Amino acid sequence: MKPFTGRDFANRGGLVAGAGGGMGLAIANGLIEGGADIVLADIKPEPEGIAEGPGRALYLEGDLSDEGFVRAAVARARDHAGRFDYLVNTVGVWWGGRDVSVVDIEPDLWRRVLEINLDSMMLTARHAVPMMRANGGGAMVLISSIQALRGDAVAQDAYGASKGAIRALSKSLAIQFAADNIRCNSILPGYIWTEMMHRVDGEPGGRENKQNIIPLKRFGTVAEIAGPSLFLLSDAASFITGTELIIDGGTTALP
Ligand SMILES: NC(=O)c1ccc[n+]([C@@H]2O[C@H](COP(=O)([O-])OP(=O)(O)OC[C@H]3O[C@@H](n4cnc5c(N)ncnc54)[C@H](O)[C@@H]3O)[C@@H](O)[C@H]2O)c1
């Protein structure tokens, strides 16, 4: 086992789904800076700030809940690097206000949240696993949420259900494909300051209220998700599979 240096990814390849910003872009940049040749995919246009190397990046714009696009993106990733080692999936939407209790939610909205947050995980894994098998193994990191572990004070039932399902799916993938030398882990972030969170500035008490309930008294940063994600992908985590890493500044440790 090699010690983790954060630059362990030379001559490797893969796909970062949801890399148009936030955590996905930060993780993608860590892989590129570590030498991996990767495809970044997102429904958003290509963002600024993609790392320049030493690895090579290719950006694809499309809907990762659409199987045709996912199949093409995984194949492009394999061709780009000549192999496929890593799947990172950070795709997610948090539609608070419209994503409400099951008694009030529009069923079409419920289904769309599940399609984006959960089906994208199923589809990317479904197409990545055969590619990983072909080169003798690989590693996946799926981004869930601390809401996988608890209910919401203000119901956002589709989001919570999707995030709980990602955590369970990740464990199942880990067991199913361990014999193929494919590892799978999930990350459960707490409050991380990304575009997804900016809306709290519009709420009464906004950012302050949220920060006060976090034991470390601040939001996390995308770098604080990227570092542990890169560790879980790296060979330094070679005996870690089927588990989850909570990164929440202590929020879920509270009684
Ligand atoms: N920010 C937080 O506090 C927080 C907390 C817990 C969990 N998460 C989860 O972390 C992940 C990353 O979130 P983030 O905070 O970086 O926010 P983000 O909004 O920057 O990232 C989510 C990405 O998913 C992309 N996306 C949405 N629908 C898509 C689709 N149909 N096809 C392709 N791409 C699509 C978005 O364009 C966006 O780039 C999400 O799954 C989110 O639920 C975030």
The ligand as an SDF file (V2000), in Angstrom:
LIG
                    3D

 44 48  0  0  0  0  0  0  0  0999 V2000
  -23.7790   21.7580   -0.5520 N   0  0  0  0  0  0  0  0  0  0  0  0
  -24.2060   21.0700    0.4830 C   0  0  0  0  0  0  0  0  0  0  0  0
  -24.3200   21.5840    1.5890 O   0  0  0  0  0  0  0  0  0  0  0  0
  -24.5560   19.6140    0.3230 C   0  0  0  0  0  0  0  0  0  0  0  0
  -24.8640   18.8780    1.4850 C   0  0  0  0  0  0  0  0  0  0  0  0
  -25.1460   17.5250    1.3730 C   0  0  0  0  0  0  0  0  0  0  0  0
  -25.1080   16.9180    0.1370 C   0  0  0  0  0  0  0  0  0  0  0  0
  -24.8110   17.6420   -0.9800 N   0  0  0  0  0  0  0  0  0  0  0  0
  -24.7710   16.9420   -2.2470 C   0  0  0  0  0  0  0  0  0  0  0  0
  -23.5220   17.1350   -2.8500 O   0  0  0  0  0  0  0  0  0  0  0  0
  -23.6430   17.0110   -4.2690 C   0  0  0  0  0  0  0  0  0  0  0  0
  -22.9240   18.1600   -4.9280 C   0  0  0  0  0  0  0  0  0  0  0  0
  -23.5860   19.3470   -4.5840 O   0  0  0  0  0  0  0  0  0  0  0  0
  -22.9030   20.7810   -4.5850 P   0  0  0  0  0  0  0  0  0  0  0  0
  -23.1210   21.3410   -3.2550 O   0  0  0  0  0  0  0  0  0  0  0  0
  -21.5270   20.6940   -5.1530 O   0  0  0  0  0  0  0  0  0  0  0  0
  -23.8950   21.5840   -5.5160 O   0  0  0  0  0  0  0  0  0  0  0  0
  -23.8810   21.8990   -7.0690 P   0  0  0  0  0  0  0  0  0  0  0  0
  -25.2630   22.3550   -7.3640 O   0  0  0  0  0  0  0  0  0  0  0  0
  -22.7530   22.8010   -7.3810 O   0  0  0  0  0  0  0  0  0  0  0  0
  -23.5850   20.4670   -7.7440 O   0  0  0  0  0  0  0  0  0  0  0  0
  -24.5480   19.6150   -8.2610 C   0  0  0  0  0  0  0  0  0  0  0  0
  -24.2770   19.4660   -9.7460 C   0  0  0  0  0  0  0  0  0  0  0  0
  -25.2020   18.5270  -10.3000 O   0  0  0  0  0  0  0  0  0  0  0  0
  -25.4990   19.0120  -11.5910 C   0  0  0  0  0  0  0  0  0  0  0  0
  -26.7320   18.4370  -12.1050 N   0  0  0  0  0  0  0  0  0  0  0  0
  -27.9860   18.6100  -11.6300 C   0  0  0  0  0  0  0  0  0  0  0  0
  -28.8570   17.9330  -12.3970 N   0  0  0  0  0  0  0  0  0  0  0  0
  -28.1460   17.3140  -13.3710 C   0  0  0  0  0  0  0  0  0  0  0  0
  -28.4730   16.4660  -14.4460 C   0  0  0  0  0  0  0  0  0  0  0  0
  -29.7410   16.0970  -14.6960 N   0  0  0  0  0  0  0  0  0  0  0  0
  -27.4820   16.0220  -15.2530 N   0  0  0  0  0  0  0  0  0  0  0  0
  -26.1940   16.4100  -15.0340 C   0  0  0  0  0  0  0  0  0  0  0  0
  -25.8210   17.2000  -14.0150 N   0  0  0  0  0  0  0  0  0  0  0  0
  -26.7840   17.6530  -13.1830 C   0  0  0  0  0  0  0  0  0  0  0  0
  -25.6230   20.5100  -11.3930 C   0  0  0  0  0  0  0  0  0  0  0  0
  -25.5840   21.2190  -12.6350 O   0  0  0  0  0  0  0  0  0  0  0  0
  -24.4550   20.7980  -10.4800 C   0  0  0  0  0  0  0  0  0  0  0  0
  -23.2850   21.1430  -11.1950 O   0  0  0  0  0  0  0  0  0  0  0  0
  -25.1470   16.9630   -4.5560 C   0  0  0  0  0  0  0  0  0  0  0  0
  -25.5200   15.6300   -4.8160 O   0  0  0  0  0  0  0  0  0  0  0  0
  -25.7500   17.4430   -3.2500 C   0  0  0  0  0  0  0  0  0  0  0  0
  -27.0480   16.9190   -3.0350 O   0  0  0  0  0  0  0  0  0  0  0  0
  -24.5420   18.9850   -0.9180 C   0  0  0  0  0  0  0  0  0  0  0  0
  1  2  1  0
  2  3  2  0
  2  4  1  0
  4  5  1  0
  4 44  2  0
  5  6  2  0
  6  7  1  0
  7  8  2  0
  8  9  1  0
  8 44  1  0
  9 10  1  0
  9 42  1  0
 10 11  1  0
 11 12  1  0
 11 40  1  0
 12 13  1  0
 13 14  1  0
 14 15  2  0
 14 16  1  0
 14 17  1  0
 17 18  1  0
 18 19  2  0
 18 20  1  0
 18 21  1  0
 21 22  1  0
 22 23  1  0
 23 24  1  0
 23 38  1  0
 24 25  1  0
 25 26  1  0
 25 36  1  0
 26 27  1  0
 26 35  1  0
 27 28  2  0
 28 29  1  0
 29 30  1  0
 29 35  2  0
 30 31  1  0
 30 32  2  0
 32 33  1  0
 33 34  2  0
 34 35  1  0
 36 37  1  0
 36 38  1  0
 38 39  1  0
 40 41  1  0
 40 42  1  0
 42 43  1  0
M  CHG  2   8   1  16  -1
M  END
$$$$
